[in-house]
Amino acid sequence: MLIRAPHFWWKNKNILHFLFTPIAKVYDYFSHCRMKRQPPVIDLPVLCIGNFTLGGAGKTPVVIAFAKVAKELGFVPGIVSRGYGGTVKGVRLVNEKYDNARDVGDEPLLLARYTLVAVSPDRYAAAQRLKEEGCDLILMDDGFQSRRLYVDYALLVVDAMRGFGNGAVFPAGPLRAPLEIQFSLMDSVLIIGHAAAHNDVAFVVEGSGKPLHYARLKPLVADEVAGKSFLAFAGIGNPDKFFESIKEMSGHVMQTCSYPDHYFFTSTDLKNLAQKAKIQNLWLATTAKDYTRIQANGLQKELKNLTVFDVEVDFVQANFCRMLLEEVMSRFRKRKHSF
């Protein structure tokens, strides 16, 4: 079932937080136990790119950046994904031409533009399939808390707008597991953007002694946005981040429509959006991830004057991906020698 992240997750603790706290304590216990278990090990270097919370943090463009650099360095990277929102039960290699978001999920379709992607609830089985296909480096998209595959390095991405939210575990807050256990098992943090929660996140990470890195998301359609007025819609983990990005490109967001994460738009949804935009003389705007789900239903013809927003990640530290991949390989070599 698709749900929207409740607003109280991203505010100071209030009555709703305390109402959900008893359930959160149970979730806290089981998530802690899950993260303590020993994951299966594959004979390939594994870099996990995850996040601390439920909802969007900006992982997908980071995974893409690492895939691109890995190829430049001569690797044959393969991406392991859960394929959330899709229907795959076993292991499936994503085919960008023939699969759609209903089958494999929206994120894997975007990732498959750049390298091989294997989708499965069993991340170890997906990694094995990629190894059989000739991959020599595994990039794990999300899955840090699942402990279904041993990772040599875990980079966790944080959105500077939302940070750790109210600091509570689901459902009292957005955390997937207690921060203490997550910090003990991750290796470094990447903050995306510079917004309200930036300083709080930096303070916590620096206090942990773990490395902290910075980046921003750079839209690829800036020239098409400036001066235009938009009706912006999105069904992603953090739609507000998308709406703000339009404003940062000097676009005018006149109306917004938010849907649950990974939402599949219906023909009625899109006709209503198109009608609203036409009446108000607005352009329509959505994300590349949303557009894959619109295409899955064959509904892209319903929308005219649509701008699809895609982004790439701009790291503050030069050669960040290269240096981190070198660290992954160093740890992998040490792991091999220890057996």
Backbone hydrogen bonds, N-H to C=O, Kabsch-Sander energy under -0.5 kcal/mol:
donor,donor_aa,acceptor,acceptor_aa,energy
9,W,6,P,-1.4
10,W,7,H,-1.5
11,K,8,F,-1.1
18,F,14,N,-1.9
19,L,15,I,-2.0
20,F,16,L,-1.7
21,T,17,H,-0.7
24,A,20,F,-2.3
25,K,21,T,-2.1
26,V,22,P,-1.1
27,Y,23,I,-2.3
28,D,24,A,-3.1
29,Y,25,K,-2.0
30,F,26,V,-2.2
31,S,27,Y,-2.7
32,H,28,D,-2.1
33,C,29,Y,-2.2
34,R,30,F,-2.4
35,M,31,S,-2.1
36,K,32,H,-0.8
36,K,33,C,-0.6
37,R,33,C,-0.7
37,R,34,R,-0.9
44,L,42,I,-1.8
47,L,138,I,-2.7
48,C,46,V,-0.5
48,C,153,Y,-2.9
49,I,140,M,-2.9
50,G,48,C,-0.6
50,G,155,L,-2.0
52,F,157,V,-0.6
54,L,174,P,-2.6
62,V,58,G,-0.8
62,V,59,K,-0.6
63,V,59,K,-2.5
64,I,60,T,-2.2
65,A,61,P,-2.0
66,F,62,V,-2.1
67,A,63,V,-2.3
68,K,64,I,-2.3
69,V,65,A,-2.2
70,A,66,F,-2.7
71,K,67,A,-1.9
72,E,68,K,-1.9
73,L,69,V,-1.8
74,G,71,K,-1.5
75,F,70,A,-2.5
78,G,137,L,-2.7
79,I,116,L,-2.7
80,V,139,L,-2.3
81,S,118,A,-2.3
82,R,141,D,-0.5
86,G,83,G,-2.4
87,T,103,D,-1.8
88,V,103,D,-1.2
92,R,119,V,-2.1
94,V,117,V,-2.8
96,E,94,V,-0.6
99,D,95,N,-3.1
101,A,292,T,-0.6
103,D,100,N,-1.3
104,V,100,N,-2.1
105,G,101,A,-1.8
106,D,84,Y,-0.6
109,L,105,G,-0.9
110,L,106,D,-1.5
111,L,107,E,-2.5
112,A,108,P,-2.2
113,R,110,L,-1.2
114,Y,111,L,-2.1
115,T,111,L,-1.1
116,L,77,P,-0.7
118,A,79,I,-2.8
119,V,92,R,-3.0
120,S,81,S,-2.1
123,R,121,P,-0.9
126,A,122,D,-2.0
127,A,123,R,-2.3
128,Q,124,Y,-2.3
129,R,125,A,-2.0
130,L,126,A,-1.9
131,K,127,A,-2.1
132,E,128,Q,-2.2
133,E,129,R,-1.3
134,G,131,K,-1.7
135,C,130,L,-2.4
136,D,76,V,-1.8
137,L,76,V,-0.9
138,I,45,P,-2.8
139,L,78,G,-2.8
139,L,137,L,-0.5
140,M,47,L,-3.2
140,M,138,I,-0.6
141,D,80,V,-2.6
141,D,139,L,-0.7
142,D,49,I,-2.7
142,D,140,M,-1.0
146,S,143,G,-0.6
147,R,143,G,-0.9
150,Y,40,P,-2.9
152,D,46,V,-2.0
153,Y,46,V,-1.3
155,L,48,C,-2.9
155,L,153,Y,-0.5
156,L,154,A,-0.6
156,L,188,S,-2.4
157,V,50,G,-3.3
158,V,190,L,-2.7
160,A,158,V,-0.5
160,A,192,I,-2.6
163,G,159,D,-3.3
165,G,162,R,-2.1
166,N,9,W,-2.2
167,G,164,F,-1.8
170,F,175,L,-2.5
172,A,169,V,-1.5
173,G,169,V,-0.6
175,L,168,A,-2.2
176,R,52,F,-2.5
182,Q,178,P,-1.9
183,F,179,L,-3.0
184,S,180,E,-1.6
185,L,181,I,-1.0
185,L,182,Q,-0.6
186,M,182,Q,-1.7
187,D,154,A,-2.6
188,S,154,A,-1.5
189,V,211,P,-2.1
190,L,156,L,-2.6
191,I,189,V,-0.5
191,I,213,H,-2.7
192,I,158,V,-3.1
192,I,190,L,-0.5
193,G,191,I,-0.6
193,G,215,A,-3.1
197,A,160,A,-2.1
198,H,160,A,-0.6
198,H,195,A,-1.8
201,V,197,A,-2.4
202,A,198,H,-2.5
203,F,199,N,-2.3
204,V,200,D,-2.0
205,V,201,V,-2.7
206,E,202,A,-2.7
207,G,203,F,-1.8
208,S,204,V,-1.0
208,S,205,V,-0.8
209,G,205,V,-0.8
209,G,206,E,-0.7
210,K,205,V,-1.0
213,H,189,V,-2.9
215,A,191,I,-2.1
216,R,314,D,-2.0
218,K,216,R,-0.5
218,K,312,E,-3.7
220,L,310,D,-2.7
224,E,221,V,-1.8
225,V,222,A,-1.5
226,A,222,A,-1.4
227,G,250,S,-2.8
228,K,225,V,-2.3
230,F,252,H,-3.5
231,L,283,W,-3.1
232,A,230,F,-0.6
232,A,255,Q,-2.4
233,F,285,A,-2.7
234,A,257,C,-1.9
241,K,238,N,-0.9
242,F,238,N,-1.0
243,F,239,P,-2.4
244,E,240,D,-2.5
245,S,241,K,-1.6
246,I,242,F,-1.3
247,K,243,F,-1.3
248,E,244,E,-2.1
249,M,245,S,-0.9
249,M,246,I,-0.7
250,S,247,K,-1.9
251,G,246,I,-2.4
252,H,228,K,-3.1
253,V,251,G,-0.6
254,M,230,F,-2.2
254,M,252,H,-1.0
255,Q,230,F,-1.3
257,C,232,A,-2.0
259,Y,234,A,-2.4
261,D,3,I,-0.9
262,H,235,G,-1.8
263,Y,235,G,-0.5
263,Y,260,P,-1.5
265,F,263,Y,-0.7
270,L,266,T,-2.1
271,K,267,S,-2.4
272,N,268,T,-2.4
273,L,269,D,-2.2
274,A,270,L,-2.7
275,Q,271,K,-2.2
276,K,272,N,-2.4
277,A,273,L,-2.5
278,K,274,A,-2.2
279,I,275,Q,-2.5
280,Q,276,K,-1.9
281,N,277,A,-0.6
281,N,278,K,-0.7
282,L,277,A,-3.0
283,W,229,S,-2.9
284,L,305,N,-2.4
285,A,231,L,-1.8
286,T,307,T,-2.0
288,A,309,F,-2.2
291,Y,287,T,-2.1
292,T,288,A,-1.4
293,R,289,K,-0.9
293,R,290,D,-0.6
294,I,290,D,-1.8
295,Q,291,Y,-2.5
296,A,292,T,-1.4
297,N,293,R,-1.0
297,N,294,I,-0.5
298,G,295,Q,-1.6
299,L,294,I,-2.3
302,E,299,L,-2.2
303,L,300,Q,-1.2
307,T,284,L,-2.6
308,V,306,L,-0.5
309,F,286,T,-3.2
309,F,307,T,-0.6
310,D,308,V,-0.6
312,E,218,K,-2.0
314,D,216,R,-3.3
315,F,313,V,-0.6
316,V,214,Y,-2.5
317,Q,214,Y,-0.6
320,F,317,Q,-1.3
323,M,319,N,-2.5
324,L,320,F,-2.4
325,L,321,C,-2.5
326,E,322,R,-2.0
327,E,323,M,-1.7
328,V,324,L,-2.3
329,M,325,L,-2.3
330,S,326,E,-2.1
331,R,327,E,-2.4
332,F,328,V,-2.2
333,R,329,M,-2.4
334,K,330,S,-1.9
335,R,331,R,-2.3
336,K,332,F,-2.4
337,H,333,R,-1.9
338,S,334,K,-1.3
339,F,335,R,-0.7
339,F,336,K,-0.8
